[in-house]
Amino acid sequence: ISCSGRTALDDPKHVVFKKFSRDKSVSTESLRDFVDHCDFVDPVDGVVVIDHEQIKGKRVHIMLSCSFRYGRADLDLVGMPADSYRRDLFLCTRQVYPPLQDRERSVHTKMQEKLLNKLGNDAYPFFFEFPDNLPCSVDLKPGPKDVTNHCAVEFEVKAFCSEGQDEKALKGSSVRLAIRKIQYAPEKKGPPPCGETTCEFAMSDKPLQVKVTLDKETYYHSEPINISVDITNSTNKDVNEISVAVEQITNVVLYSNDKYMKPVASEEAGDNVPAGTSFKKVYTLLPLLSNNREKRGIALDGKLKHEDTNLASTTIIKDEVLKEVLGMLVSYRVAVRLMVGGEVAVEVPFRLMHPKPDPGKLRNSESPHVNLFSINSTSLCRYSRVFRPSQPRERWVESFHVTQWHLTA
């Protein structure tokens, strides 16, 4: 046994997470990252393992949910305080036990086949498909002293035991597994984006021309952004100040359409362009979460409790469902602003995303092994701060909420 804190973005192998209910009667085994390829979304597949002696003839259901939440992340919907809010954007519940279809006649994914062969007759498969109008997993970063408020679009798989689908789930016999819906940079590359403007001023016969060009459309996280600024100042006014910034725009779409703009990288250049001259320069900015940890309201990629994250990736939505999407949509732009008596601005949109992993190592590969993260939702939470593994090859990782054990089957 060894502890691991790696993310699926860093290690795109078969990483299956297992989480138990409090009374050990139900457990869920599934991947945690599901990719939105724009044309289609990876289905949510996994298995539910039950203890027949504890179930005692009750029904077991599995539920996929997508919700917008504001407030403390550790609070359930019941008993939520007045300053907290939750809206379910999508809910789908299905019965897994007793099974509604013969296992031998069902079609299973490769991962499910491996898990069913390994776990035997106590495992029951489940399968969900995401609708097209759901956003990706996004968190809004609270302030450095505001640790209680949590604003996010979250996805969750919940297995629970009850007398029926509409009955209240037995609290001790339910288990929640947080999952993420993510996007990678598209393989098809577009032309380098550019923007330009021409401004005319009173008492000046000729205009001011500004052109801003990027060297490509999509940048990866931790990659510097080269911004080419070309200014032709044919006016009789001096350009006294040039500022360059990478701005993150978060569009929160619920009952209304609210937009929040946050600069995530900027440079206040001391350059000036006298009247009747030209100016050309390439600025380099690097938007990183590490440089924005003190800022409030920065959108981050949805994270799991045991992991760090990064600035939110650009959200790509199909045009035909754009008006139907609820949640949080993230975009980026480069903004170049000049002071010429008043402000002259040029904005150029671009994408900030993760590169797509090697296709040969994705979840549909033929690799025969499955890595399994096992989480006991009670004992590990309770003893994670005091337990130290004694074997020399083990590494102990302390998490604020849970400790995860990395088991290689």
Solvent accessible surface area in square Angstrom, and as a share of the most:
residue,aa,sasa,rsa
1,I,130,0.66
2,S,44,0.28
3,C,1,0.01
4,S,7,0.04
5,G,37,0.36
6,R,109,0.40
7,T,22,0.13
8,A,29,0.22
9,L,43,0.21
10,D,110,0.57
11,D,18,0.09
12,P,28,0.18
13,K,77,0.32
14,H,4,0.02
15,V,16,0.09
16,V,0,0.00
17,F,9,0.04
18,K,32,0.13
19,K,39,0.16
20,F,49,0.20
21,S,1,0.01
22,R,155,0.57
23,D,54,0.28
24,K,93,0.39
25,S,2,0.02
26,V,1,0.01
27,S,3,0.02
28,T,0,0.00
29,E,1,0.01
30,S,0,0.00
31,L,12,0.06
32,R,20,0.07
33,D,16,0.08
34,F,0,0.00
35,V,16,0.09
36,D,15,0.08
37,H,55,0.24
38,C,39,0.23
39,D,122,0.63
40,F,121,0.50
41,V,27,0.15
42,D,14,0.07
43,P,33,0.21
44,V,0,0.00
45,D,1,0.01
46,G,0,0.00
47,V,0,0.00
48,V,0,0.00
49,V,27,0.15
50,I,5,0.03
51,D,52,0.27
52,H,73,0.32
53,E,147,0.66
54,Q,77,0.34
55,I,2,0.01
56,K,156,0.66
57,G,70,0.68
58,K,48,0.21
59,R,109,0.40
60,V,0,0.00
61,H,0,0.00
62,I,0,0.00
63,M,36,0.16
64,L,0,0.00
65,S,2,0.01
66,C,0,0.00
67,S,5,0.03
68,F,12,0.05
69,R,17,0.06
70,Y,74,0.28
71,G,2,0.02
72,R,110,0.40
73,A,49,0.38
74,D,81,0.42
75,L,43,0.22
76,D,65,0.34
77,L,95,0.47
78,V,122,0.70
79,G,71,0.69
80,M,37,0.17
81,P,58,0.36
82,A,113,0.87
83,D,98,0.51
84,S,18,0.12
85,Y,76,0.29
86,R,42,0.16
87,R,69,0.25
88,D,56,0.29
89,L,32,0.16
90,F,46,0.19
91,L,92,0.46
92,C,33,0.20
93,T,36,0.21
94,R,111,0.40
95,Q,34,0.15
96,V,9,0.05
97,Y,40,0.15
98,P,61,0.39
99,P,72,0.45
100,L,142,0.70
101,Q,114,0.51
102,D,76,0.40
103,R,63,0.23
104,E,148,0.66
105,R,194,0.71
106,S,29,0.18
107,V,148,0.85
108,H,35,0.16
109,T,38,0.22
110,K,92,0.39
111,M,7,0.03
112,Q,3,0.01
113,E,85,0.38
114,K,55,0.23
115,L,5,0.02
116,L,12,0.06
117,N,130,0.66
118,K,118,0.50
119,L,48,0.24
120,G,30,0.29
121,N,125,0.64
122,D,62,0.32
123,A,0,0.00
124,Y,25,0.10
125,P,36,0.23
126,F,9,0.04
127,F,82,0.34
128,F,1,0.01
129,E,118,0.53
130,F,16,0.07
131,P,42,0.27
132,D,77,0.40
133,N,50,0.25
134,L,6,0.03
135,P,1,0.00
136,C,13,0.08
137,S,8,0.05
138,V,4,0.02
139,D,12,0.06
140,L,27,0.14
141,K,25,0.11
142,P,44,0.27
143,G,10,0.09
144,P,77,0.48
145,K,194,0.82
146,D,32,0.17
147,V,125,0.72
148,T,72,0.42
149,N,38,0.19
150,H,37,0.16
151,C,18,0.11
152,A,0,0.00
153,V,1,0.01
154,E,51,0.23
155,F,3,0.01
156,E,32,0.14
157,V,0,0.00
158,K,27,0.11
159,A,0,0.00
160,F,14,0.06
161,C,3,0.02
162,S,1,0.00
163,E,116,0.52
164,G,12,0.11
165,Q,90,0.40
166,D,142,0.74
167,E,98,0.44
168,K,172,0.73
169,A,24,0.18
170,L,76,0.38
171,K,164,0.69
172,G,27,0.26
173,S,12,0.08
174,S,24,0.16
175,V,5,0.03
176,R,76,0.28
177,L,0,0.00
178,A,46,0.36
179,I,4,0.02
180,R,14,0.05
181,K,2,0.01
182,I,21,0.11
183,Q,11,0.05
184,Y,27,0.10
185,A,8,0.06
186,P,48,0.30
187,E,125,0.56
188,K,179,0.76
189,K,165,0.70
190,G,29,0.28
191,P,112,0.70
192,P,74,0.47
193,P,24,0.15
194,C,73,0.44
195,G,16,0.15
196,E,123,0.55
197,T,40,0.23
198,T,78,0.45
199,C,34,0.20
200,E,144,0.65
201,F,43,0.18
202,A,84,0.65
203,M,177,0.79
204,S,21,0.13
205,D,152,0.79
206,K,125,0.53
207,P,35,0.22
208,L,0,0.00
209,Q,89,0.40
210,V,2,0.01
211,K,87,0.37
212,V,0,0.00
213,T,44,0.26
214,L,2,0.01
215,D,79,0.41
216,K,73,0.31
217,E,45,0.20
218,T,26,0.15
219,Y,2,0.01
220,Y,75,0.28
221,H,29,0.13
222,S,79,0.51
223,E,45,0.20
224,P,67,0.42
225,I,0,0.00
226,N,57,0.29
227,I,0,0.00
228,S,28,0.18
229,V,0,0.00
230,D,53,0.28
231,I,0,0.00
232,T,50,0.29
233,N,1,0.00
234,S,41,0.26
235,T,7,0.04
236,N,93,0.48
237,K,77,0.33
238,D,72,0.37
239,V,0,0.00
240,N,101,0.52
241,E,78,0.35
242,I,0,0.00
243,S,22,0.14
244,V,0,0.00
245,A,12,0.10
246,V,0,0.00
247,E,4,0.02
248,Q,1,0.01
249,I,22,0.11
250,T,1,0.01
251,N,26,0.13
252,V,17,0.10
253,V,28,0.16
254,L,30,0.15
255,Y,170,0.65
256,S,65,0.42
257,N,97,0.50
258,D,62,0.32
259,K,140,0.59
260,Y,106,0.40
261,M,84,0.37
262,K,64,0.27
263,P,53,0.34
264,V,4,0.02
265,A,16,0.13
266,S,73,0.47
267,E,63,0.28
268,E,124,0.56
269,A,10,0.08
270,G,76,0.73
271,D,34,0.17
272,N,87,0.45
273,V,2,0.01
274,P,67,0.42
275,A,39,0.30
276,G,61,0.58
277,T,57,0.33
278,S,85,0.55
279,F,40,0.16
280,K,145,0.62
281,K,78,0.33
282,V,88,0.51
283,Y,4,0.02
284,T,74,0.43
285,L,10,0.05
286,L,67,0.34
287,P,4,0.03
288,L,46,0.23
289,L,12,0.06
290,S,71,0.46
291,N,102,0.52
292,N,3,0.02
293,R,107,0.39
294,E,130,0.58
295,K,77,0.32
296,R,139,0.51
297,G,18,0.18
298,I,0,0.00
299,A,0,0.00
300,L,12,0.06
301,D,21,0.11
302,G,8,0.07
303,K,98,0.41
304,L,8,0.04
305,K,116,0.49
306,H,33,0.15
307,E,17,0.08
308,D,91,0.47
309,T,25,0.14
310,N,31,0.16
311,L,2,0.01
312,A,0,0.00
313,S,14,0.09
314,T,11,0.06
315,T,21,0.12
316,I,30,0.15
317,I,29,0.15
318,K,59,0.25
319,D,123,0.64
320,E,127,0.57
321,V,18,0.10
322,L,89,0.44
323,K,202,0.86
324,E,100,0.45
325,V,2,0.01
326,L,49,0.25
327,G,0,0.00
328,M,0,0.00
329,L,25,0.12
330,V,3,0.02
331,S,49,0.32
332,Y,3,0.01
333,R,57,0.21
334,V,0,0.00
335,A,1,0.00
336,V,0,0.00
337,R,56,0.21
338,L,0,0.00
339,M,73,0.33
340,V,2,0.01
341,G,78,0.75
342,G,42,0.41
343,E,107,0.48
344,V,11,0.07
345,A,43,0.34
346,V,8,0.04
347,E,77,0.35
348,V,0,0.00
349,P,91,0.58
350,F,9,0.04
351,R,64,0.23
352,L,1,0.00
353,M,0,0.00
354,H,33,0.15
355,P,61,0.38
356,K,74,0.31
357,P,19,0.12
358,D,80,0.41
359,P,95,0.60
360,G,56,0.53
361,K,116,0.49
362,L,40,0.20
363,R,41,0.15
364,N,107,0.55
365,S,21,0.14
366,E,135,0.61
367,S,34,0.22
368,P,122,0.77
369,H,66,0.30
370,V,14,0.08
371,N,5,0.03
372,L,21,0.11
373,F,5,0.02
374,S,18,0.11
375,I,2,0.01
376,N,25,0.13
377,S,34,0.22
378,T,30,0.18
379,S,41,0.26
380,L,27,0.14
381,C,56,0.34
382,R,168,0.61
383,Y,113,0.43
384,S,8,0.05
385,R,126,0.46
386,V,108,0.62
387,F,105,0.44
388,R,136,0.50
389,P,25,0.16
390,S,101,0.65
391,Q,105,0.47
392,P,134,0.84
393,R,221,0.81
394,E,34,0.15
395,R,150,0.55
396,W,69,0.24
397,V,52,0.30
398,E,77,0.34
399,S,10,0.07
400,F,153,0.64
401,H,65,0.29
402,V,18,0.10
403,T,3,0.02
404,Q,9,0.04
405,W,37,0.13
406,H,16,0.07
407,L,56,0.28
408,T,100,0.58
409,A,72,0.56
